[in-house]
Amino acid sequence: MNASLLAVEETALEGVLVLKPRRFGDARGWFSETWNEDRMREAGLDLSFTQDNQSFSAEIGTLRGLHFQTPPMAQNKLVRVLAGRILDVAVDLRRTSPTFARHVAVELSAENGLQLLVPKGFAHGFVTREPNTVVFYKVTAPYAPECDKGVAFDDPELAIDWGVTRKAAILSDKDKVQPHLSELSDFF
C-alpha cells in the first residue's frame, strides 16, 4: 500500500481500523481519495460496498446506536464525517472473541478526515459533538429490517463514555428501548 495516499491504523479491537486518506491541498482547498477498491485490496481490505448511507443531525448530543445487522445480512461499515464532529464507537459482539463486549471510540470530523472501518460482528453508534453534523457511511450489505438489531448505548456492561447522559442524549424511539448486551442472542 502506498503510505503516501492512505494511512491504516489498527485499534485495540481486531478488525476495527482507522483510515486516514491523504489530502492534497492548494489555493482552492483540498482533494482526497476516500475510497479506492484497488488500493484497499492492497491494504488487505477486500470489501464490496452495496449501499451508501448519510445522516444529518441538527443538535449536539444526537446519539445514533448501537446498531448492527445479523447474518446473513451482517455489514461491514466505513464511516466518515462530511460536516461537524462525532464520537464514533464500535463494540465487539463476537462472543468467542477475547475482546467480546469491549469497545473503541474514535473522534471523526470533517476537519480530521479520519474514517472508521467497523467489521461484521460489531455494533456501531455515534454521538454528535457539533451542530449540523453530516455522517456518511458505506456498507457491504443493504438494509434488511429482519436482520436489524441493536444494543442499549448506555448498557453498564459496555461502560462507554459518550460524553452525554441518557437524559441529555437525543435518541430515536427505537434506541430508547434497545436491549442490554446480556439479553442478546449469540449472532456472531
N, C-alpha and C positions, 0 to 999 in steps of 0.2 A: 504494500500500500504506500502510495506517495504521501509521506508525512506532511509535506508542504500543503496538501489540499484538504486533509482531514485528520484530525487527532481523535483517537478512540481510547477512552479511559475506562478501565474496569472499576466496578464498585464493590462494596462488601458482599453483594449478592451475585452469585454466579449467573451470568447471562444478562444481567441488567447493566447496560453500558451508557456512558455519557459520550456523545459525539459532538465534536466541535469542528464544523466546516470552516475552512479559511475564508476570510473576507478580503476581497481585493478592492481597495479604496482609491478614489481620485477626487478631483474637484466636484464631481457630480454627486458623490456619496460612496456607496459600495455595492459589490456584487458577490453573491455566494452561491455555490452549487450545493443545495441542501439534500439532494438525493441523486445518486448515480448508481444504477444497478451494477454495472461492471466494477466500479471502484469498491462498492460494498462487498461484492463477491470476493474481491482480492483481500478484503479485510476479514473474510470468513463469515460474512453476513449474507447468506443466500436466502433472501426473502422476496416473496411476490406479494405486493400490496394490491388489494382488490377494492378498497374504499378509502376515500378521504373524508374526514370529519372536521368541522370547525365549530367552536362555541364562542359566544360573546357573553361576557359577564360585566354588568354595569357597575356593580358595587364591590368594594374591598370586602373580603371575608366571605365571598361566594365559594362554597365548598361543593365540589362535584366528586362523588365517590364514596366509598371504594367500589369499583365495578370490575367485572370480568365476565367472559363468556366461557361456558363449559364445552368440552369436546362433544360432538365433532366440529363445533364452530369456534373453538378457542382462538384467540387472536394474539399476535404479536402487535405491539403498538410502537410507533415512532412519533414522539410528542415534541412540539416546539411552540414558541410563543411569537405571534406576529405583532402584538401590541400589548404593552403592560408587563406584568411580572407575576409569577406563581411560585408556590412551593409545590413541587411535583413529587408524588410518593408512589413507590412500588412495594407491595407486600408479598412475600413468598407464601403461596398456598399449597405447595407440594409437600404433603405430609411425610414423605420419606426423605426429604431434603434435610441436611444438617442445619440449614438456615430457616426452617419452617417457622412461620409467624414473625420473622424479622423483617425489617423494612429499611429502605434507603429513601432519603429525601434530598432533592436537588433543586436549587433555585434556577428556574429558567426564565429568561426575559428576552424581550425584543433586543435589548441592548447587548446582552452577553452572547446571544446566538447559539446557546447550547441546546442540544436535543437529548431526550432520554429514550432509550430503547427498552421497552418493557416486554419481556417474552411471555409466551404462553405459560400458564401456571402461576401467574402473579395477578393480584388485584391492583388496580390503578386508581388514583384520585389526585385532585389538586385543590388548592385554595388560592384565591386571588389576593395579591398584595398591592395592587394598584387598581384604580377605577378603569373602566373601559378596556378590560383585558380580552384579547382575542387569542384563543388557543387553537392550533391546527395539529391534527394527528392522522397518520396513515395507519391502516390496519390490514392484516393479512386474511381476514375473513369478513364477510358482510355481517351487518347486524342481524341477529337471529333472536327474536323475542323469547322463544322457547329455551334458549341457552343463556339468556341474560340473567346474571346473578350479582349479588353484592354482599358486602360485609360492613358492619357499623364502623364508621370512621373513628368513633370515639371509644371503641372496644378497649377496656383497660388492659387486656392481654397484649394488645399491639403497642400500647404506650407511645403513640405518635404525638409529637408536639407540633400541632398545626399552627400555633400562634394565634388561635382564636378559640373561644369557648363554644360549647354546644349552643348556649343561649344566643351568642352573638353571630354564630355561623348562619349564613343564608343557604338553606337546604331545600331540595325538592321534597315533595311529599314522599316519594319513593325512598330517598336517602334518610329521611327521619325515622324509618321503621326497618332498616336493614338488620339482619340477624348478627349476633356475635359469632366470632370465629368458631367457638365451641359448638355452635348449633349447625354448622355447615357439614354437608356430606363430604366424602373424600372424592373430589372431582378430578384431581391430578395425581 
